[in-house]
Amino acid sequence: MNEEQRQSAQSLIKHYEQARSGKIVGSVGLQHRTSPISYSNESSQDYTIYTPKTANGHDLYVHYLETRSLMTKKVLFRVESV
């Protein structure tokens, strides 16, 4: 195996290991109000946690999404799944 083939194989193994590994993906958003000052900002949160993949390619994930209203200051939308 020459050097180029060895580097190519190492790159493939690295990408494979990254694809199989667990990870946490998240985002938070804040939308500023354009209405009266007495209203709060609208916010959203979105998180997903992935477990490492098994040998036959299966994984488990947990997803959490929440959006808060700027007028009511209450949660408008929430999703939690497994």
HELIX and SHEET records of a PDB file:
HELIX    1   1 GLU A    3  ARG A   20  1                                  18    
SHEET    1   A 4 LYS A  23  GLN A  31  0                                        
SHEET    2   A 4 GLU A  42  TYR A  50 -1                                        
SHEET    3   A 4 TYR A  61  ARG A  68 -1                                        
SHEET    4   A 4 VAL A  75  SER A  81 -1                                        
END                                                                             
